[in-house]
Amino acid sequence: MKKWALSAILYFIVVVGSYYAYTAISDTPTKGVDHSNTEQHNQ
């Protein structure tokens, strides 16, 4: 049971670390994106 729990925690750390590394390297902004672009809808 300990090996299973340790493997699960290690896997989670690798996945989260990979995600943060990808977002740091990628050019697309992930914070502050506003999808409700109201400027185009006002006439």
Steps between C-alpha positions, in 0.01 A plus 500: 500500500787739576655445158167573333449822696858615438465428129173695483653802672808488278282473188292798612813709559635411155171587328460834682867587444470421130190719473670796665810453285284492184309815595826680584651411160194541279416835343128492571394699808306295754417772752267792450327372189154653471270304272208739537621747240223761539668767287400325177138450609422864579359680198 
